[in-house]
Amino acid sequence: MRSAEQIIKRPLLTEKGTFLKETGGRPDDELGDPDQLSAQLLFEVARDANKVEIRHAVEKLWNVTVVKVRTSVVRGKEKRMGRFVGRRPASKRALVTLAPGQKIEFFEGV
């Protein structure tokens, strides 16, 4: 089994990821109590990692309880520089839902 550092490459700090972290994916009128909010976090993970490995890696690295993991494979885009054509690498993203009231301090203040 691989180490947690090999499975989780980096956090994805995007506008959508910040919205999911703050609201848990809920609309503004359904937010309710902030202590009962399930934060959702975005990570770039290894292409061959499965949901169980991602869950164990997040729980091991940050000592939190993971409720759900959703993954998606993002295909690399074709880019041109003049007449030369190249391709960006494909990646895999994981949307991790934490238990209500739990946070990862790494993401706070971002």
Disulfide bonds with the S-S distance in Angstrom:
none
